[in-house]
Amino acid sequence: MSQANLDLFLAEARKSQALSDQVRAARSHAELIKLAANSGHDLSKATVVRHHLHCLAGRSDSELESLGEHVFNDDFGDVFLGKFI
């Protein structure tokens, strides 16, 4: 159920610049889950983490190295959305 909710949430973010900007501003899994909940989507931490890691896995070595030590924090929203929006 959570993956379906994530897919719906990302589709909603694709259609709404304001929501897309809010997702890009998110700096943690918890922030993203709260944002989704405020938009009516129930996401589990496991689904969000899995999606985040999947997005990171698609990056090149140089892209990953450029993220430095803060790969899970500084660029969270951008990494999470990646090519989806």
Secondary structure, 3 states (H helix, E strand, C coil): CHHHHHHHHHHHHHHCHHHHHHHHHCCCHHHHHHHHHHCCCCCCHHHHHHHHHHHHHCCCHHHHHHHHHHCCCCCHHHHHHHHHC
